[in-house]
Amino acid sequence: METLFILIPLGLILLAVAFWAFLWAVNKNQFDDLESPAQDIIFDDRQSEETRKNKAQAKPKTDSGIKKHD
């Protein structure tokens, strides 16, 4: 019985903290755009693959146009 005097107020305090955290997140616009972060990961991978392919296909320049004097 004594544990209920501890657990009930503790549960109410945790509920209040969770409710405050939810309201804080809503006020800071944390839930406005749920799609873009997931899509950014996919597009970043595609861009890095294209960059690697372009670098592999590019011919390295052997003549830099600078003449060395012996």
Backbone atoms as SQL, in Angstrom:
CREATE TABLE atoms (id INTEGER PRIMARY KEY, chain TEXT, resi INTEGER, resn TEXT, atom TEXT, x REAL, y REAL, z REAL);
INSERT INTO atoms VALUES
  (1, 'A', 1, 'MET', 'N', 0.817, -1.192, 0.000),
  (2, 'A', 1, 'MET', 'CA', 0.000, 0.000, 0.000),
  (3, 'A', 1, 'MET', 'C', 0.866, 1.263, 0.000),
  (4, 'A', 2, 'GLU', 'N', 2.006, 1.182, 0.721),
  (5, 'A', 2, 'GLU', 'CA', 2.868, 2.358, 0.779),
  (6, 'A', 2, 'GLU', 'C', 3.486, 2.661, -0.585),
  (7, 'A', 3, 'THR', 'N', 3.697, 1.623, -1.402),
  (8, 'A', 3, 'THR', 'CA', 4.303, 1.862, -2.712),
  (9, 'A', 3, 'THR', 'C', 3.373, 2.642, -3.639),
  (10, 'A', 4, 'LEU', 'N', 2.075, 2.520, -3.434),
  (11, 'A', 4, 'LEU', 'CA', 1.136, 3.290, -4.249),
  (12, 'A', 4, 'LEU', 'C', 1.266, 4.787, -3.984),
  (13, 'A', 5, 'PHE', 'N', 1.612, 5.163, -2.746),
  (14, 'A', 5, 'PHE', 'CA', 1.797, 6.575, -2.426),
  (15, 'A', 5, 'PHE', 'C', 3.021, 7.148, -3.141),
  (16, 'A', 6, 'ILE', 'N', 3.931, 6.279, -3.570),
  (17, 'A', 6, 'ILE', 'CA', 5.108, 6.714, -4.310),
  (18, 'A', 6, 'ILE', 'C', 4.871, 6.601, -5.817),
  (19, 'A', 7, 'LEU', 'N', 4.273, 5.485, -6.245),
  (20, 'A', 7, 'LEU', 'CA', 4.130, 5.216, -7.679),
  (21, 'A', 7, 'LEU', 'C', 3.106, 6.111, -8.359),
  (22, 'A', 8, 'ILE', 'N', 2.003, 6.428, -7.703),
  (23, 'A', 8, 'ILE', 'CA', 0.973, 7.268, -8.338),
  (24, 'A', 8, 'ILE', 'C', 1.502, 8.686, -8.585),
  (25, 'A', 9, 'PRO', 'N', 2.097, 9.370, -7.605),
  (26, 'A', 9, 'PRO', 'CA', 2.659, 10.698, -7.921),
  (27, 'A', 9, 'PRO', 'C', 3.794, 10.633, -8.941),
  (28, 'A', 10, 'LEU', 'N', 4.623, 9.589, -8.857),
  (29, 'A', 10, 'LEU', 'CA', 5.700, 9.437, -9.827),
  (30, 'A', 10, 'LEU', 'C', 5.145, 9.252, -11.240),
  (31, 'A', 11, 'GLY', 'N', 4.094, 8.472, -11.359),
  (32, 'A', 11, 'GLY', 'CA', 3.457, 8.283, -12.665),
  (33, 'A', 11, 'GLY', 'C', 2.848, 9.564, -13.194),
  (34, 'A', 12, 'LEU', 'N', 2.246, 10.362, -12.316),
  (35, 'A', 12, 'LEU', 'CA', 1.667, 11.642, -12.737),
  (36, 'A', 12, 'LEU', 'C', 2.752, 12.630, -13.148),
  (37, 'A', 13, 'ILE', 'N', 3.874, 12.607, -12.451),
  (38, 'A', 13, 'ILE', 'CA', 4.992, 13.485, -12.823),
  (39, 'A', 13, 'ILE', 'C', 5.545, 13.082, -14.195),
  (40, 'A', 14, 'LEU', 'N', 5.720, 11.788, -14.431),
  (41, 'A', 14, 'LEU', 'CA', 6.207, 11.322, -15.739),
  (42, 'A', 14, 'LEU', 'C', 5.218, 11.655, -16.848),
  (43, 'A', 15, 'LEU', 'N', 3.928, 11.556, -16.564),
  (44, 'A', 15, 'LEU', 'CA', 2.907, 11.917, -17.547),
  (45, 'A', 15, 'LEU', 'C', 2.992, 13.398, -17.884),
  (46, 'A', 16, 'ALA', 'N', 3.185, 14.230, -16.870),
  (47, 'A', 16, 'ALA', 'CA', 3.292, 15.671, -17.097),
  (48, 'A', 16, 'ALA', 'C', 4.537, 16.000, -17.923),
  (49, 'A', 17, 'VAL', 'N', 5.654, 15.323, -17.641),
  (50, 'A', 17, 'VAL', 'CA', 6.882, 15.562, -18.408),
  (51, 'A', 17, 'VAL', 'C', 6.699, 15.129, -19.865),
  (52, 'A', 18, 'ALA', 'N', 6.068, 13.995, -20.085),
  (53, 'A', 18, 'ALA', 'CA', 5.831, 13.515, -21.453),
  (54, 'A', 18, 'ALA', 'C', 4.894, 14.464, -22.201),
  (55, 'A', 19, 'PHE', 'N', 3.879, 14.959, -21.534),
  (56, 'A', 19, 'PHE', 'CA', 2.931, 15.895, -22.165),
  (57, 'A', 19, 'PHE', 'C', 3.643, 17.204, -22.502),
  (58, 'A', 20, 'TRP', 'N', 4.500, 17.693, -21.592),
  (59, 'A', 20, 'TRP', 'CA', 5.261, 18.913, -21.857),
  (60, 'A', 20, 'TRP', 'C', 6.197, 18.709, -23.045),
  (61, 'A', 21, 'ALA', 'N', 6.861, 17.564, -23.122),
  (62, 'A', 21, 'ALA', 'CA', 7.779, 17.286, -24.230),
  (63, 'A', 21, 'ALA', 'C', 7.022, 17.233, -25.560),
  (64, 'A', 22, 'PHE', 'N', 5.825, 16.671, -25.549),
  (65, 'A', 22, 'PHE', 'CA', 5.013, 16.622, -26.767),
  (66, 'A', 22, 'PHE', 'C', 4.618, 18.031, -27.196),
  (67, 'A', 23, 'LEU', 'N', 4.166, 18.852, -26.255),
  (68, 'A', 23, 'LEU', 'CA', 3.781, 20.228, -26.597),
  (69, 'A', 23, 'LEU', 'C', 4.982, 21.032, -27.082),
  (70, 'A', 24, 'TRP', 'N', 6.149, 20.817, -26.475),
  (71, 'A', 24, 'TRP', 'CA', 7.350, 21.503, -26.920),
  (72, 'A', 24, 'TRP', 'C', 7.678, 21.131, -28.368),
  (73, 'A', 25, 'ALA', 'N', 7.574, 19.843, -28.693),
  (74, 'A', 25, 'ALA', 'CA', 7.880, 19.381, -30.053),
  (75, 'A', 25, 'ALA', 'C', 6.893, 19.956, -31.059),
  (76, 'A', 26, 'VAL', 'N', 5.635, 20.045, -30.685),
  (77, 'A', 26, 'VAL', 'CA', 4.636, 20.618, -31.593),
  (78, 'A', 26, 'VAL', 'C', 4.907, 22.101, -31.812),
  (79, 'A', 27, 'ASN', 'N', 5.234, 22.826, -30.751),
  (80, 'A', 27, 'ASN', 'CA', 5.496, 24.263, -30.883),
  (81, 'A', 27, 'ASN', 'C', 6.769, 24.551, -31.659),
  (82, 'A', 28, 'LYS', 'N', 7.733, 23.645, -31.646),
  (83, 'A', 28, 'LYS', 'CA', 8.985, 23.822, -32.389),
  (84, 'A', 28, 'LYS', 'C', 8.909, 23.249, -33.799),
  (85, 'A', 29, 'ASN', 'N', 7.697, 22.876, -34.246),
  (86, 'A', 29, 'ASN', 'CA', 7.446, 22.379, -35.604),
  (87, 'A', 29, 'ASN', 'C', 8.239, 21.122, -35.937),
  (88, 'A', 30, 'GLN', 'N', 8.376, 20.234, -34.979),
  (89, 'A', 30, 'GLN', 'CA', 9.112, 18.993, -35.199),
  (90, 'A', 30, 'GLN', 'C', 8.334, 17.999, -36.061),
  (91, 'A', 31, 'PHE', 'N', 7.031, 18.158, -36.159),
  (92, 'A', 31, 'PHE', 'CA', 6.204, 17.199, -36.882),
  (93, 'A', 31, 'PHE', 'C', 5.707, 17.740, -38.222),
  (94, 'A', 32, 'ASP', 'N', 6.265, 18.847, -38.693),
  (95, 'A', 32, 'ASP', 'CA', 5.777, 19.455, -39.926),
  (96, 'A', 32, 'ASP', 'C', 6.114, 18.639, -41.165),
  (97, 'A', 33, 'ASP', 'N', 7.339, 18.180, -41.286),
  (98, 'A', 33, 'ASP', 'CA', 7.764, 17.488, -42.495),
  (99, 'A', 33, 'ASP', 'C', 8.362, 16.136, -42.110),
  (100, 'A', 34, 'LEU', 'N', 7.575, 15.094, -42.241),
  (101, 'A', 34, 'LEU', 'CA', 8.037, 13.765, -41.876),
  (102, 'A', 34, 'LEU', 'C', 8.575, 12.985, -43.069),
  (103, 'A', 35, 'GLU', 'N', 8.359, 13.470, -44.289),
  (104, 'A', 35, 'GLU', 'CA', 8.751, 12.747, -45.496),
  (105, 'A', 35, 'GLU', 'C', 10.178, 13.075, -45.956),
  (106, 'A', 36, 'SER', 'N', 10.567, 14.316, -45.909),
  (107, 'A', 36, 'SER', 'CA', 11.842, 14.742, -46.492),
  (108, 'A', 36, 'SER', 'C', 13.073, 14.090, -45.878),
  (109, 'A', 37, 'PRO', 'N', 13.187, 13.981, -44.550),
  (110, 'A', 37, 'PRO', 'CA', 14.408, 13.370, -44.024),
  (111, 'A', 37, 'PRO', 'C', 14.622, 11.937, -44.521),
  (112, 'A', 38, 'ALA', 'N', 13.572, 11.170, -44.660),
  (113, 'A', 38, 'ALA', 'CA', 13.717, 9.803, -45.157),
  (114, 'A', 38, 'ALA', 'C', 14.121, 9.803, -46.631),
  (115, 'A', 39, 'GLN', 'N', 13.598, 10.726, -47.399),
  (116, 'A', 39, 'GLN', 'CA', 13.936, 10.788, -48.814),
  (117, 'A', 39, 'GLN', 'C', 15.329, 11.360, -49.046),
  (118, 'A', 40, 'ASP', 'N', 15.779, 12.239, -48.164),
  (119, 'A', 40, 'ASP', 'CA', 17.123, 12.807, -48.307),
  (120, 'A', 40, 'ASP', 'C', 18.190, 11.732, -48.244),
  (121, 'A', 41, 'ILE', 'N', 17.980, 10.736, -47.424),
  (122, 'A', 41, 'ILE', 'CA', 18.954, 9.656, -47.312),
  (123, 'A', 41, 'ILE', 'C', 19.072, 8.918, -48.639),
  (124, 'A', 42, 'ILE', 'N', 17.947, 8.657, -49.272),
  (125, 'A', 42, 'ILE', 'CA', 17.945, 7.939, -50.552),
  (126, 'A', 42, 'ILE', 'C', 18.612, 8.780, -51.638),
  (127, 'A', 43, 'PHE', 'N', 18.269, 10.064, -51.710),
  (128, 'A', 43, 'PHE', 'CA', 18.830, 10.912, -52.748),
  (129, 'A', 43, 'PHE', 'C', 20.321, 11.134, -52.541),
  (130, 'A', 44, 'ASP', 'N', 20.783, 11.213, -51.315),
  (131, 'A', 44, 'ASP', 'CA', 22.218, 11.355, -51.056),
  (132, 'A', 44, 'ASP', 'C', 22.972, 10.143, -51.575),
  (133, 'A', 45, 'ASP', 'N', 22.424, 8.945, -51.390),
  (134, 'A', 45, 'ASP', 'CA', 23.077, 7.743, -51.893),
  (135, 'A', 45, 'ASP', 'C', 23.153, 7.751, -53.410),
  (136, 'A', 46, 'ARG', 'N', 22.083, 8.151, -54.044),
  (137, 'A', 46, 'ARG', 'CA', 22.081, 8.187, -55.507),
  (138, 'A', 46, 'ARG', 'C', 23.095, 9.194, -56.030),
  (139, 'A', 47, 'GLN', 'N', 23.196, 10.349, -55.395),
  (140, 'A', 47, 'GLN', 'CA', 24.142, 11.361, -55.842),
  (141, 'A', 47, 'GLN', 'C', 25.574, 10.884, -55.657),
  (142, 'A', 48, 'SER', 'N', 25.859, 10.209, -54.574),
  (143, 'A', 48, 'SER', 'CA', 27.225, 9.739, -54.370),
  (144, 'A', 48, 'SER', 'C', 27.576, 8.633, -55.356),
  (145, 'A', 49, 'GLU', 'N', 26.618, 7.776, -55.728),
  (146, 'A', 49, 'GLU', 'CA', 26.869, 6.749, -56.740),
  (147, 'A', 49, 'GLU', 'C', 27.138, 7.394, -58.093),
  (148, 'A', 50, 'GLU', 'N', 26.374, 8.421, -58.445),
  (149, 'A', 50, 'GLU', 'CA', 26.592, 9.105, -59.714),
  (150, 'A', 50, 'GLU', 'C', 27.952, 9.790, -59.725),
  (151, 'A', 51, 'THR', 'N', 28.339, 10.348, -58.614),
  (152, 'A', 51, 'THR', 'CA', 29.643, 11.004, -58.536),
  (153, 'A', 51, 'THR', 'C', 30.761, 9.996, -58.733),
  (154, 'A', 52, 'ARG', 'N', 30.628, 8.830, -58.120),
  (155, 'A', 52, 'ARG', 'CA', 31.646, 7.795, -58.285),
  (156, 'A', 52, 'ARG', 'C', 31.720, 7.328, -59.730),
  (157, 'A', 53, 'LYS', 'N', 30.563, 7.165, -60.371),
  (158, 'A', 53, 'LYS', 'CA', 30.553, 6.727, -61.774),
  (159, 'A', 53, 'LYS', 'C', 31.190, 7.780, -62.674),
  (160, 'A', 54, 'ASN', 'N', 30.872, 9.041, -62.428),
  (161, 'A', 54, 'ASN', 'CA', 31.442, 10.111, -63.248),
  (162, 'A', 54, 'ASN', 'C', 32.949, 10.195, -63.078),
  (163, 'A', 55, 'LYS', 'N', 33.428, 10.006, -61.871),
  (164, 'A', 55, 'LYS', 'CA', 34.865, 10.047, -61.646),
  (165, 'A', 55, 'LYS', 'C', 35.562, 8.861, -62.308),
  (166, 'A', 56, 'ALA', 'N', 34.909, 7.705, -62.316),
  (167, 'A', 56, 'ALA', 'CA', 35.503, 6.522, -62.933),
  (168, 'A', 56, 'ALA', 'C', 35.531, 6.654, -64.452),
  (169, 'A', 57, 'GLN', 'N', 34.530, 7.312, -65.019),
  (170, 'A', 57, 'GLN', 'CA', 34.452, 7.453, -66.463),
  (171, 'A', 57, 'GLN', 'C', 35.327, 8.586, -66.978),
  (172, 'A', 58, 'ALA', 'N', 35.647, 9.540, -66.135),
  (173, 'A', 58, 'ALA', 'CA', 36.460, 10.679, -66.575),
  (174, 'A', 58, 'ALA', 'C', 37.880, 10.207, -66.847),
  (175, 'A', 59, 'LYS', 'N', 38.440, 10.718, -67.935),
  (176, 'A', 59, 'LYS', 'CA', 39.807, 10.345, -68.294),
  (177, 'A', 59, 'LYS', 'C', 40.765, 11.241, -67.527),
  (178, 'A', 60, 'PRO', 'N', 41.741, 10.641, -66.915),
  (179, 'A', 60, 'PRO', 'CA', 42.719, 11.482, -66.206),
  (180, 'A', 60, 'PRO', 'C', 43.571, 12.253, -67.200),
  (181, 'A', 61, 'LYS', 'N', 43.853, 13.482, -66.874),
  (182, 'A', 61, 'LYS', 'CA', 44.681, 14.317, -67.747),
  (183, 'A', 61, 'LYS', 'C', 46.146, 13.986, -67.500),
  (184, 'A', 62, 'THR', 'N', 46.829, 13.623, -68.571),
  (185, 'A', 62, 'THR', 'CA', 48.250, 13.308, -68.440),
  (186, 'A', 62, 'THR', 'C', 49.097, 14.524, -68.755),
  (187, 'A', 63, 'ASP', 'N', 48.603, 15.386, -69.601),
  (188, 'A', 63, 'ASP', 'CA', 49.347, 16.579, -69.977),
  (189, 'A', 63, 'ASP', 'C', 48.709, 17.769, -69.281),
  (190, 'A', 64, 'SER', 'N', 49.423, 18.365, -68.356),
  (191, 'A', 64, 'SER', 'CA', 48.846, 19.481, -67.619),
  (192, 'A', 64, 'SER', 'C', 49.122, 20.806, -68.299),
  (193, 'A', 65, 'GLY', 'N', 49.882, 20.794, -69.359),
  (194, 'A', 65, 'GLY', 'CA', 50.167, 22.033, -70.070),
  (195, 'A', 65, 'GLY', 'C', 51.361, 22.781, -69.510),
  (196, 'A', 66, 'ILE', 'N', 51.951, 22.235, -68.454),
  (197, 'A', 66, 'ILE', 'CA', 53.129, 22.870, -67.866),
  (198, 'A', 66, 'ILE', 'C', 54.368, 22.153, -68.407),
  (199, 'A', 67, 'LYS', 'N', 55.275, 22.916, -68.976),
  (200, 'A', 67, 'LYS', 'CA', 56.490, 22.318, -69.522),
  (201, 'A', 67, 'LYS', 'C', 57.577, 22.351, -68.457),
  (202, 'A', 68, 'LYS', 'N', 58.204, 21.221, -68.306),
  (203, 'A', 68, 'LYS', 'CA', 59.302, 21.148, -67.348),
  (204, 'A', 68, 'LYS', 'C', 60.623, 21.432, -68.060),
  (205, 'A', 69, 'HIS', 'N', 61.442, 22.199, -67.410),
  (206, 'A', 69, 'HIS', 'CA', 62.758, 22.506, -67.968),
  (207, 'A', 69, 'HIS', 'C', 63.769, 21.583, -67.325),
  (208, 'A', 70, 'ASP', 'N', 64.540, 20.910, -68.170),
  (209, 'A', 70, 'ASP', 'CA', 65.583, 20.010, -67.666),
  (210, 'A', 70, 'ASP', 'C', 66.856, 20.715, -67.428);
